[in-house]
């Protein structure tokens, strides 16, 4: 009886430390979950920045003018546009 109990205990301990769902797998899953949480937080911050930029491009005349000047090379009547090659 003790032998069967000891054997069962050994199997349980081996499974705990070396099995597919054992302690190493659990620790790895926790690390991955923490990394994913950090990635999600970074993406939320980036989304907030992009949302603000999009709103400025829709509503802020100064931002619209800046983009029109820099990206499209537009100018007001009477202005001369000098473009640099990058």
Secondary structure, DSSP 8 states (H G I E B T S, - for coil): -HHHHHHHHHHHHHHHHHSTTSHHHHHHHHHHHHHHHHHHHHHHHHHHHHHHHHHHHHH-HHHHHHHHHHTT----TT--------
